[in-house]
């Protein structure tokens, strides 16, 4: 009887350790992705998101698992990439992003704002009159966020 209990206890401990390792791997390799329009989080089926990574003549698709992005592998020579995000009619493009930022354990929040813009954006854009502003926010659990701002103008 003791042998059976020890066997069961041992198997439970091994199973616990293995599942913890798998959960840690998932957390490190998966990046949560969200979309915000005019300050409102868009509740959506994230399967409708499309993410592309472009560098040189290479274009890679990001793989989405629910609202989590699995970052593709880039060549060791790649320093910057262009990220294309699409959801329905919304298309956001961010050029020359440092590959190091993409590999950090940060939540990605894509954001779209329309005029009138807040005072900070008006001062930054110096009356250039964009029709909308696209943002890519890299949000850590703790600490300072990184925000890429991309004004969009009439063509």
Number of C-alpha atoms within 10 A of each C-alpha: 6 7 8 9 10 11 11 12 12 12 12 12 11 12 11 11 12 12 12 12 11 10 11 11 11 13 13 13 14 20 22 18 19 20 21 15 14 12 10 10 13 13 9 12 10 18 13 12 21 16 19 17 21 17 17 9 5 10 13 15 15 20 17 20 13 13 17 21 20 18 18 14 9 16 9 7 6 11 13 19 21 18 22 17 19 15 16 8 6 10 13 20 16 17 15 12 15 13 15 9 12 17 16 14 17 21 19 21 17 21 21 21 17 14 12 12 17 10 9 8 14 15 11 9 13 8 9 12 15 17 14 16 18 20 20 22 19 20 18 14 9 7 7 9 12 14 14 13 15 17 16 16 11 7 3
